[in-house]
Amino acid sequence: MISYSTDVSGLTEDDLAGFFVGWPKPPSAAQHLAVLRGSYRVVLARADDQVVGFVNMISDGVLTAFIPWLEVLPPFQGQGIGTGLMGRILAEAQHFYSVDLVCDESLRSYYERIGMTALTGMILRNRNACG
């Protein structure tokens, strides 16, 4: 059974193993934990005591928000966990003028199915900044 929580106070680096599959240089567990603790909002998905997914939001707290990461461990993908995470974090963002998210083209249809609209945007990625 999957449970969802917004409490990251007891989260440790060990809780965050196995994420960022396929990233050329994934963030370290310490970086990952620091990002979650520093985020405006976080929703965690757990199977028993194991963190199996998360989504985080960065925001000015007034009008805008950005969702940088949605991750579900590979053995748990395809079970609706990502959709559950997104639904919960978007419910907490209903008062914002905009909630932005950048994704790879292969994920576009997924985000469109949950109500997001594709826009033209620009991005600069420094893949050597992680790790």
C-alpha positions in Angstrom: 0.0 0.0 0.0 1.3 3.5 -0.9 1.1 6.3 1.6 1.8 10.0 0.9 3.4 12.5 3.2 4.6 16.1 3.1 6.9 15.6 6.2 10.6 15.5 5.3 11.8 16.2 8.8 13.0 12.6 9.5 14.2 12.0 6.0 17.8 10.8 5.6 20.2 10.3 2.7 19.7 6.5 3.1 16.0 7.0 2.4 16.8 8.4 -1.1 18.7 5.5 -2.7 17.9 4.4 -6.3 16.5 7.7 -7.8 17.7 9.5 -10.9 18.1 6.4 -13.1 19.7 7.2 -16.4 21.0 10.6 -15.4 24.5 11.1 -16.7 25.7 12.5 -13.4 22.9 12.2 -10.7 22.9 14.4 -7.7 24.5 12.9 -4.6 22.2 11.8 -1.7 23.3 14.8 0.3 22.3 17.2 -2.6 19.0 15.4 -3.0 18.2 15.7 0.6 19.2 19.3 0.7 17.0 20.1 -2.3 14.0 18.4 -0.7 14.5 20.1 2.6 14.9 23.5 0.9 11.8 23.2 -1.3 8.6 25.1 -0.8 6.6 21.9 -0.9 7.5 18.2 -1.1 5.3 15.2 -1.3 6.8 11.7 -0.7 5.3 8.4 -1.6 6.2 5.4 0.6 5.6 1.7 0.4 5.9 0.6 4.0 8.9 2.6 5.2 10.7 2.9 1.8 10.5 6.2 -0.1 9.5 5.1 -3.6 8.7 8.5 -5.1 8.7 12.2 -4.6 7.8 15.5 -6.2 9.1 18.9 -5.1 8.0 22.5 -5.7 10.0 25.8 -5.6 7.9 28.9 -5.2 7.8 32.6 -4.3 4.8 31.7 -2.1 2.7 34.3 -3.8 2.0 33.9 -7.5 4.4 31.4 -9.1 5.8 27.9 -8.6 8.1 25.5 -10.4 8.1 21.8 -10.2 11.7 20.6 -10.9 11.6 16.9 -10.0 9.1 14.1 -10.1 10.7 10.7 -9.6 9.4 7.2 -8.9 11.7 4.3 -8.4 11.6 2.0 -11.5 10.0 -1.1 -9.8 7.1 1.2 -8.7 6.5 3.0 -12.0 3.3 2.4 -13.9 1.2 2.1 -10.7 -0.2 5.6 -10.6 2.3 6.9 -7.9 3.6 9.7 -10.1 0.0 10.8 -10.8 -0.8 10.6 -7.1 2.2 12.8 -6.3 1.4 15.4 -8.9 -2.2 15.5 -7.9 -1.3 16.2 -4.3 1.3 18.9 -5.0 -0.9 20.6 -7.6 -3.8 20.7 -5.1 -1.5 22.7 -2.8 -0.7 25.1 -5.7 -4.3 26.0 -6.7 -3.9 29.6 -5.5 -0.9 30.3 -7.7 -1.2 32.2 -11.0 1.2 29.8 -12.7 2.9 26.5 -12.0 5.7 25.7 -14.4 7.4 22.5 -15.2 10.1 21.5 -17.8 10.2 18.0 -19.1 11.8 16.0 -21.8 9.7 15.5 -24.9 9.1 11.9 -24.1 7.2 12.9 -20.9 5.1 15.6 -22.5 2.0 13.5 -23.1 2.1 12.3 -19.4 1.9 15.9 -18.1 -0.7 16.9 -20.7 -2.9 14.0 -19.4 -2.8 15.5 -15.9 -3.9 18.9 -17.1 -0.7 20.8 -17.9 -0.3 22.7 -21.2 2.8 22.7 -23.4 4.5 26.0 -24.0 7.7 27.1 -25.8 10.5 27.6 -23.3 14.2 27.8 -22.9 16.5 25.9 -20.6 20.2 25.8 -19.7 21.4 22.6 -18.1 24.8 22.1 -16.6 25.0 18.3 -16.3 28.3 18.5 -14.5 26.8 20.4 -11.6 25.5 17.2 -9.9 27.3 14.5 -8.1 
